[in-house]
Amino acid sequence: MKGNLLKHIGLFSVLLTLSFLLMQFVWRVSSAPAPAPGVPPADKVNLALRRTAHLLLQAAGDSTSNIPPVEQTALYTWLIKLERNFDYARLPGLLEASLKQHEITTPYDVSVVSCTDNSILLGYNKADIAPDQSVPCQAREMDVLCNNLQVSFLIPVKTQPSLPLTGWIISAILATVLYFLGLRRWQPAVASQDTASPEPHAGGASWLSFGQSRLDVANQRLHCAGEQHHLTYREAKLLHLFVQHPNQVLERNTILEQVWADEGILVGRSVDMFVSRLRKLLKADESVQIVAVHGVGYRMEVGVF
């Protein structure tokens, strides 16, 4: 019984785990966060940065230089190269105006990065812009001729909510239902499916007929071709199992579980020994034979000779 208990516990644990994983998947799919609000469209960022670069160069007296393409260097980071100095003090106002023109209101960080060694020369956050459009360090001079203007938008990260208590409860219920459905499906064939039917007999006993023999399970008696035998409890139980499944192969493990499980210890050699006993008891009935199926188990052949 201990072996069966461990199997049932193991089966239920597997079903519970699978049910939980299924509920977790359903929960994540159903509660998947929508795209983070405020994510700026790439095309609008491109236009806003090109406008800013054009106005910076124009303020520096350059109205002829080509403006290079805007590069997206990370998920929410864009960069444009300016190959000459510009007035850093004018950058906050011009950039903010360009972003607003394209309806971009997402918070951002700005960095002025050297083209030569990628060092950050200047920078600020949108929140640093004062009402007069000034930012810290704007009075510092820019000695490097080539600078990359980099803008990184700050998108809030949404955490995935964990599976609520109701999800755990539903997982447990689902596992329980699956367990009992599986238990019914995997149970050995019950008496109602047996081909051998009980026959009433004198003395109130119920007999199962097979071949030229009859078995009284309750009283552990066997009538075989006119001979009567008294069986042990285990012999009667094993023969009953064979009678319930005539001409069917019974695996060794199935026989052990059905006949010896109540002992708690399953010994494979016991099957062979008790089959040998039954063969001797049934020897007089030529219509019944218990044959070994190599590597699998045994089959009681009835009326096929």
C-alpha positions as CSV (number, residue, x, y, z in Angstrom):
1,M,0.0,0.0,0.0
2,K,2.9,2.3,0.7
3,G,4.1,1.9,-2.9
4,N,0.6,2.8,-4.2
5,L,0.3,5.8,-1.9
6,L,3.7,7.2,-3.1
7,K,2.5,6.7,-6.7
8,H,-0.7,8.6,-6.1
9,I,1.1,11.4,-4.3
10,G,3.6,11.6,-7.1
11,L,0.8,11.7,-9.7
12,F,-1.1,14.4,-7.9
13,S,2.1,16.5,-7.5
14,V,2.8,16.3,-11.2
15,L,-0.8,17.3,-12.0
16,L,-0.7,20.1,-9.5
17,T,2.5,21.5,-11.0
18,L,1.2,21.3,-14.5
19,S,-2.0,23.0,-13.5
20,F,-0.1,25.7,-11.8
21,L,2.1,26.3,-14.8
22,L,-1.0,26.4,-17.1
23,M,-2.7,28.9,-14.8
24,Q,0.5,31.0,-14.7
25,F,0.7,31.0,-18.5
26,V,-3.0,32.0,-18.8
27,W,-2.5,34.7,-16.2
28,R,0.5,36.2,-17.9
29,V,-1.2,36.2,-21.3
30,S,-4.5,37.6,-20.0
31,S,-2.7,40.3,-17.9
32,A,0.1,41.1,-20.3
33,P,0.9,44.8,-19.9
34,A,0.0,47.1,-22.8
35,P,2.8,49.0,-24.4
36,A,4.3,51.5,-22.0
37,P,2.5,54.8,-22.2
38,G,4.5,57.7,-23.7
39,V,6.7,55.6,-26.0
40,P,7.6,58.1,-28.7
41,P,7.2,57.0,-32.4
42,A,10.6,56.6,-34.0
43,D,9.6,58.7,-37.0
44,K,8.6,61.7,-34.8
45,V,11.8,61.5,-32.8
46,N,13.7,61.5,-36.0
47,L,12.0,64.6,-37.2
48,A,12.3,66.4,-33.9
49,L,16.1,65.7,-33.6
50,R,16.7,66.8,-37.2
51,R,14.8,70.0,-36.6
52,T,16.8,70.6,-33.4
53,A,20.1,70.0,-35.3
54,H,19.1,72.3,-38.1
55,L,18.2,75.2,-35.7
56,L,21.5,74.7,-33.7
57,L,23.6,74.8,-36.8
58,Q,21.6,77.8,-38.1
59,A,22.1,79.6,-34.8
60,A,25.9,79.0,-35.3
61,G,25.8,80.6,-38.7
62,D,25.8,77.3,-40.7
63,S,23.0,77.0,-43.1
64,T,24.7,74.8,-45.7
65,S,26.1,71.7,-43.9
66,N,24.3,68.4,-44.4
67,I,22.5,67.0,-41.4
68,P,23.4,63.3,-41.0
69,P,20.8,60.6,-40.4
70,V,19.4,60.1,-36.9
71,E,20.6,56.7,-35.4
72,Q,18.6,54.7,-32.9
73,T,21.4,53.2,-30.7
74,A,19.1,51.5,-28.1
75,L,15.4,50.8,-27.5
76,Y,14.6,54.3,-26.4
77,T,17.8,56.1,-27.3
78,W,18.5,58.2,-30.5
79,L,21.7,60.0,-31.6
80,I,22.6,62.6,-34.2
81,K,26.1,63.8,-35.1
82,L,26.9,67.5,-35.3
83,E,30.4,68.1,-36.8
84,R,30.9,71.5,-35.4
85,N,30.4,73.4,-32.2
86,F,27.0,74.7,-31.3
87,D,25.5,76.9,-28.6
88,Y,24.8,74.5,-25.7
89,A,22.7,77.2,-23.9
90,R,20.2,77.2,-26.8
91,L,19.9,73.4,-26.9
92,P,17.3,72.9,-24.1
93,G,14.8,75.4,-25.6
94,L,15.2,74.3,-29.2
95,L,15.0,70.6,-28.4
96,E,12.0,71.0,-26.1
97,A,10.2,73.1,-28.7
98,S,10.9,70.5,-31.4
99,L,9.6,67.6,-29.3
100,K,6.5,69.5,-28.4
101,Q,5.9,70.3,-32.1
102,H,5.8,66.6,-32.7
103,E,3.7,65.9,-29.6
104,I,6.4,64.1,-27.7
105,T,6.0,64.7,-24.0
106,T,7.9,61.7,-22.6
107,P,10.6,62.6,-20.0
108,Y,14.2,62.3,-21.3
109,D,17.9,62.6,-20.7
110,V,20.2,64.6,-23.0
111,S,23.9,64.0,-23.4
112,V,26.5,65.7,-25.6
113,V,29.0,63.0,-26.4
114,S,32.4,63.4,-28.0
115,C,32.8,61.9,-31.4
116,T,36.4,60.8,-30.7
117,D,36.3,59.0,-27.4
118,N,32.5,58.8,-26.6
119,S,33.0,60.7,-23.4
120,I,30.0,62.7,-22.1
121,L,30.9,66.4,-22.2
122,L,27.6,67.9,-21.1
123,G,24.1,66.8,-20.3
124,Y,20.8,67.3,-18.4
125,N,17.4,65.8,-17.7
126,K,14.1,67.3,-18.8
127,A,13.3,68.1,-15.2
128,D,16.5,70.2,-15.0
129,I,15.1,72.8,-17.5
130,A,14.3,76.0,-15.7
131,P,11.4,78.3,-16.7
132,D,13.9,80.5,-18.6
133,Q,15.0,77.4,-20.6
134,S,18.4,77.3,-18.8
135,V,20.1,74.1,-17.6
136,P,23.1,73.4,-15.3
137,C,26.6,73.8,-16.8
138,Q,25.3,75.6,-19.9
139,A,28.0,78.3,-19.5
140,R,30.7,75.8,-20.0
141,E,32.6,76.0,-23.3
142,M,32.6,73.2,-25.8
143,D,36.1,72.7,-27.2
144,V,35.5,69.6,-29.2
145,L,34.4,70.3,-32.8
146,C,32.5,67.0,-33.4
147,N,29.7,66.1,-31.0
148,N,27.0,63.6,-30.9
149,L,23.7,64.8,-29.5
150,Q,22.1,61.9,-27.7
151,V,18.5,61.7,-26.3
152,S,17.3,58.9,-24.1
153,F,13.6,58.7,-23.3
154,L,12.7,57.5,-19.8
155,I,9.9,54.8,-20.2
156,P,8.4,53.5,-16.9
157,V,8.8,49.8,-16.5
158,K,5.7,47.8,-15.6
159,T,6.3,44.8,-13.4
160,Q,4.3,41.6,-14.2
161,P,1.8,41.0,-11.4
162,S,2.1,37.6,-9.7
163,L,-0.5,34.9,-9.8
164,P,-3.2,35.8,-7.2
165,L,-4.5,33.4,-4.6
166,T,-7.5,32.5,-6.7
167,G,-5.1,31.2,-9.4
168,W,-3.6,28.8,-6.8
169,I,-7.0,27.6,-5.7
170,I,-8.1,27.0,-9.3
171,S,-4.8,25.1,-10.0
172,A,-5.5,22.8,-7.0
173,I,-9.1,22.2,-8.1
174,L,-8.0,21.5,-11.7
175,A,-5.3,19.1,-10.5
176,T,-7.8,17.3,-8.2
177,V,-10.3,16.9,-11.1
178,L,-7.6,15.6,-13.4
179,Y,-6.4,13.2,-10.8
180,F,-9.8,11.6,-10.2
181,L,-10.5,11.5,-13.9
182,G,-7.2,9.8,-14.5
183,L,-7.8,7.4,-11.6
184,R,-11.0,6.2,-13.1
185,R,-9.4,5.9,-16.5
186,W,-6.4,3.9,-15.3
187,Q,-8.2,1.6,-12.8
188,P,-8.1,-2.0,-13.9
189,A,-11.2,-3.5,-15.5
190,V,-13.9,-3.9,-12.9
191,A,-16.1,-6.9,-12.4
192,S,-18.9,-5.5,-14.6
193,Q,-16.5,-5.7,-17.6
194,D,-15.4,-9.3,-16.8
195,T,-16.4,-12.1,-19.2
196,A,-16.7,-14.5,-16.4
197,S,-20.1,-14.1,-14.7
198,P,-21.0,-15.4,-11.2
199,E,-23.3,-18.3,-10.9
200,P,-25.4,-19.1,-7.8
201,H,-24.6,-22.4,-6.1
202,A,-25.9,-24.4,-3.2
203,G,-24.8,-23.1,0.1
204,G,-25.1,-19.5,-0.9
205,A,-21.7,-19.3,-2.6
206,S,-21.2,-17.3,-5.8
207,W,-19.0,-19.0,-8.4
208,L,-17.1,-17.7,-11.4
209,S,-17.0,-20.2,-14.2
210,F,-14.1,-20.6,-16.6
211,G,-13.3,-23.5,-18.9
212,Q,-14.4,-26.6,-17.0
213,S,-13.7,-25.0,-13.6
214,R,-15.4,-22.7,-11.1
215,L,-14.0,-20.4,-8.5
216,D,-15.6,-19.4,-5.2
217,V,-13.6,-16.4,-4.2
218,A,-15.3,-15.7,-0.9
219,N,-14.8,-19.2,0.4
220,Q,-11.5,-19.7,-1.4
221,R,-12.6,-22.9,-3.2
222,L,-11.8,-24.2,-6.6
223,H,-13.8,-26.9,-8.5
224,C,-11.6,-28.1,-11.4
225,A,-12.8,-30.8,-13.7
226,G,-14.7,-32.6,-10.9
227,E,-11.9,-32.0,-8.3
228,Q,-12.3,-29.7,-5.4
229,H,-9.4,-27.7,-3.9
230,H,-9.2,-25.3,-0.9
231,L,-7.1,-22.3,-1.8
232,T,-5.0,-19.9,0.3
233,Y,-6.0,-16.3,0.4
234,R,-3.3,-15.3,-2.1
235,E,-4.0,-18.2,-4.4
236,A,-7.7,-17.3,-4.6
237,K,-6.9,-13.6,-5.2
238,L,-4.4,-14.4,-8.0
239,L,-6.7,-16.9,-9.7
240,H,-9.6,-14.4,-9.4
241,L,-7.5,-11.8,-11.2
242,F,-6.8,-14.3,-14.0
243,V,-10.4,-15.3,-14.3
244,Q,-11.4,-11.6,-14.6
245,H,-9.1,-11.2,-17.5
246,P,-9.3,-14.4,-19.6
247,N,-7.0,-14.5,-22.6
248,Q,-5.4,-11.2,-21.7
249,V,-1.8,-10.5,-20.9
250,L,-1.3,-9.2,-17.4
251,E,1.9,-7.4,-16.7
252,R,4.0,-8.6,-13.8
253,N,3.7,-5.2,-12.1
254,T,-0.1,-5.2,-12.5
255,I,-0.3,-8.6,-10.8
256,L,1.9,-7.5,-7.9
257,E,-0.1,-4.4,-7.3
258,Q,-3.5,-6.1,-7.5
259,V,-2.6,-9.2,-5.5
260,W,0.2,-8.2,-3.2
261,A,-0.1,-4.5,-2.7
262,D,-1.8,-4.9,0.7
263,E,1.4,-6.4,2.1
264,G,3.3,-3.1,1.5
265,I,6.3,-5.0,0.0
266,L,6.2,-6.3,-3.5
267,V,8.4,-9.3,-4.3
268,G,8.5,-10.3,-7.9
269,R,9.4,-13.9,-7.3
270,S,6.1,-14.4,-5.5
271,V,4.3,-14.2,-8.8
272,D,6.2,-17.1,-10.3
273,M,5.8,-19.3,-7.2
274,F,2.0,-18.8,-7.0
275,V,1.5,-19.2,-10.8
276,S,3.3,-22.5,-10.4
277,R,0.9,-23.5,-7.7
278,L,-2.2,-22.6,-9.7
279,R,-0.9,-24.5,-12.7
280,K,-0.8,-27.7,-10.6
281,L,-4.3,-27.1,-9.2
282,L,-5.7,-26.5,-12.8
283,K,-3.8,-29.4,-14.3
284,A,-7.0,-31.5,-14.6
285,D,-8.8,-28.8,-16.7
286,E,-7.3,-29.1,-20.2
287,S,-9.3,-26.1,-21.4
288,V,-7.3,-23.8,-19.1
289,Q,-3.6,-22.9,-19.2
290,I,-1.6,-20.1,-17.6
291,V,1.2,-19.3,-20.0
292,A,4.2,-16.9,-19.4
293,V,4.7,-14.0,-21.8
294,H,8.4,-13.5,-21.9
295,G,9.5,-10.2,-20.4
296,V,5.9,-9.0,-19.8
297,G,3.9,-11.2,-17.5
298,Y,1.3,-14.0,-17.7
299,R,-1.9,-14.8,-19.7
300,M,-4.6,-17.3,-18.7
301,E,-5.8,-19.0,-21.9
302,V,-9.4,-20.3,-21.6
303,G,-11.1,-22.6,-24.1
304,V,-8.6,-22.1,-26.9
305,F,-7.2,-25.6,-27.1
